[in-house]
Amino acid sequence: MTSPVPSPFLFATGIENSYPTIAGGVRIDQMDKCGHYARWEEDFELVRDLGLNALRYGPPYYRVHTAPHTYDWEVADAQMHRLRDLGITVIADLCHFGVPSWLGGFQDPAFPALFAAYAGAFAKRYPWIRHFTPVNEIFVCANFSARLGWWNECETSDAAFVRAMRNLCMANELAVEAILEERPDAIIVQGESIEHFHAAGRAAEPHAARWNALKHLSVDLTTGHELDPGMARFLNEHGVSSNDLSFFRERRAVGQRWLGVDYYQTCEHRVASTGRLTTNRAPVGFRRLVSHYHQRYGLPIFHCETNRVSSQAVGWLDEQWGDIIALRDAGIPVTGFTWYSLTDQIDWQHALRVERNDLHPVGLYDLNRRIRPVGRRYQEIIQQWRPALVEQAAHQAAGWMQRTG
């Protein structure tokens, strides 16, 4: 287990690397759509130019993992070496909403073990990488792929949702074990959308409670936390065995996990008395949700994702950054902040469930790599706050060394 010496605060962005398939087997690869494959060297320079010290980034899993235990590292080698040379901390994003076409989506029982082998091979090939997100946004991935029918296996049943949830969580934890074999001091950054479901009246409370129990499943299972009432039975009824649940109750990477929180205005939902989600939202806000998650899991918090469209982005960045400072002042360990992503995206306003090639202007840069006002504002925040955060980390480290002799 790694020592608790505070690490430098991570000012991060990410290069959006979703690659799910949609109906008809069409793959929506954001790094292709947004020009990263052709302009990756320029993109990494932009990260450095902004003064960022961290990047959420991973090669396209479906292109690297070409067959069982067979990997095409030429897809990733040059990029990973360049990020090392630039001194940028990589938070390695290994599986982002999609799998290779030779696997049967997230329903495939072979996925967890095969993915874990990939994660271990990745950690061995790039031994300087310490931070890993094995599987990104497990709840969102299972929900979109197997409950809403938008991605990958395009299923719409409780049974399919549970299979996807079990396989994604199992893959994540087997990958953690494989990574720790290669890098015992690895930090696992579990990125999850901090969804919350509000009851629209007393009659809706049981439905909201069920939705919240479902969204807790991914972190509950991967951290060994007690499940919400009724969830063990729900999982058992849909094929999750007692042995599986025993595996999930074990705790891995203790002291080496951060909870990565992704927050957008669409993360908060109102649930009607029928159990359906309505368009009227009653947000409690980022700060209260983070406090809830920290109280529940007791993990350091890494702010993994947020954004707004360009006309509203600067105000949203200032609001989110103010919340980060307030959370740290309240004693919640926040290890970093991320504006997501480096560039604008394509079709994310449609949740990638259709291919329209519509611009989603949420990046620090536009797709011509021209800086947006939010990019300049983020740069100002980094310049203003980095010295104080560095000094604070140094004091904390000195205090830890003094306490431990």
Secondary structure as the mmCIF struct_conf table of DSSP 4:
data_model
#
loop_
_struct_conf.conf_type_id
_struct_conf.id
_struct_conf.beg_label_comp_id
_struct_conf.beg_label_asym_id
_struct_conf.beg_label_seq_id
_struct_conf.end_label_comp_id
_struct_conf.end_label_asym_id
_struct_conf.end_label_seq_id
HELX_LH_PP_P HELX_LH_PP_P1 VAL A 5 PHE A 9
STRN STRN1 LEU A 10 GLY A 14
STRN STRN2 THR A 21 ILE A 22
HELX_RH_3T_P HELX_RH_3T_P1 ALA A 23 GLY A 25
STRN STRN3 VAL A 26 ARG A 27
HELX_RH_AL_P HELX_RH_AL_P1 GLN A 30 LYS A 33
TURN_TY1_P TURN_TY1_P1 CYS A 34 GLY A 35
HELX_RH_AL_P HELX_RH_AL_P2 HIS A 36 ASP A 49
TURN_TY1_P TURN_TY1_P2 LEU A 50 GLY A 51
STRN STRN4 ALA A 54 TYR A 57
HELX_RH_AL_P HELX_RH_AL_P3 TYR A 61 VAL A 64
STRN STRN5 HIS A 65 ALA A 67
TURN_TY1_P TURN_TY1_P3 PRO A 68 HIS A 69
STRN STRN6 THR A 70 TYR A 71
HELX_RH_3T_P HELX_RH_3T_P2 TRP A 73 VAL A 75
TURN_TY1_P TURN_TY1_P4 ALA A 76 ALA A 76
HELX_RH_AL_P HELX_RH_AL_P4 ASP A 77 LEU A 86
TURN_TY1_P TURN_TY1_P5 GLY A 87 GLY A 87
HELX_LH_PP_P HELX_LH_PP_P2 ILE A 88 ILE A 88
STRN STRN7 THR A 89 CYS A 95
BEND BEND1 PHE A 97 PHE A 97
TURN_TY1_P TURN_TY1_P6 SER A 101 TRP A 102
BEND BEND2 LEU A 103 LEU A 103
HELX_RH_3T_P HELX_RH_3T_P3 GLY A 105 GLN A 107
TURN_TY1_P TURN_TY1_P7 PRO A 109 ALA A 110
HELX_RH_AL_P HELX_RH_AL_P5 PHE A 111 ARG A 125
TURN_TY1_P TURN_TY1_P8 PRO A 127 TRP A 128
STRN STRN8 HIS A 131 VAL A 135
BEND BEND3 ASN A 136 ASN A 136
HELX_RH_AL_P HELX_RH_AL_P6 ILE A 138 ALA A 146
TURN_TY1_P TURN_TY1_P9 ARG A 147 ARG A 147
BEND BEND4 LEU A 148 LEU A 148
BEND BEND5 TRP A 151 TRP A 151
TURN_TY1_P TURN_TY1_P10 ASN A 152 GLU A 153
BEND BEND6 SER A 157 SER A 157
HELX_RH_AL_P HELX_RH_AL_P7 ASP A 158 GLU A 182
TURN_TY1_P TURN_TY1_P11 PRO A 184 ASP A 185
STRN STRN9 ILE A 187 SER A 193
STRN STRN10 HIS A 196 ALA A 199
BEND BEND7 ALA A 200 GLY A 201
HELX_RH_3T_P HELX_RH_3T_P4 ARG A 202 ALA A 204
HELX_RH_AL_P HELX_RH_AL_P8 GLU A 205 THR A 223
TURN_TY1_P TURN_TY1_P12 GLY A 224 GLY A 224
HELX_LH_PP_P HELX_LH_PP_P3 HIS A 225 ASP A 228
TURN_TY1_P TURN_TY1_P13 PRO A 229 GLY A 230
HELX_RH_AL_P HELX_RH_AL_P9 MET A 231 GLU A 237
TURN_TY1_P TURN_TY1_P14 HIS A 238 GLY A 239
HELX_RH_AL_P HELX_RH_AL_P10 SER A 242 ARG A 249
BEND BEND8 GLU A 250 GLU A 250
BEND BEND9 ALA A 253 ALA A 253
TURN_TY1_P TURN_TY1_P15 VAL A 254 GLY A 255
BEND BEND10 GLN A 256 GLN A 256
STRN STRN11 ARG A 257 ASP A 262
HELX_RH_3T_P HELX_RH_3T_P5 GLN A 265 CYS A 267
STRN STRN12 GLU A 268 VAL A 271
TURN_TY1_P TURN_TY1_P16 SER A 273 THR A 274
BEND BEND11 GLY A 275 GLY A 275
STRN STRN13 LEU A 277 THR A 278
BEND BEND12 THR A 279 THR A 279
HELX_RH_AL_P HELX_RH_AL_P11 PHE A 286 TYR A 297
STRN STRN14 ILE A 301 GLU A 305
HELX_RH_AL_P HELX_RH_AL_P12 SER A 310 ASP A 329
TURN_TY1_P TURN_TY1_P17 ALA A 330 GLY A 331
STRN STRN15 VAL A 334 TYR A 340
BEND BEND13 LEU A 342 LEU A 342
STRN STRN16 THR A 343 THR A 343
STRN STRN17 GLN A 345 ILE A 346
BEND BEND14 ASP A 347 ASP A 347
HELX_RH_3T_P HELX_RH_3T_P6 TRP A 348 HIS A 350
TURN_TY1_P TURN_TY1_P18 ALA A 351 LEU A 352
BEND BEND15 ARG A 353 VAL A 354
STRN STRN18 LEU A 359 HIS A 360
BEND BEND16 GLY A 363 LEU A 364
STRN STRN19 TYR A 365 TYR A 365
TURN_TY1_P TURN_TY1_P19 LEU A 367 ASN A 368
HELX_LH_PP_P HELX_LH_PP_P4 ARG A 370 ARG A 370
STRN STRN20 ILE A 371 ILE A 371
HELX_LH_PP_P HELX_LH_PP_P5 ARG A 372 ARG A 372
HELX_RH_AL_P HELX_RH_AL_P13 PRO A 373 THR A 404
#
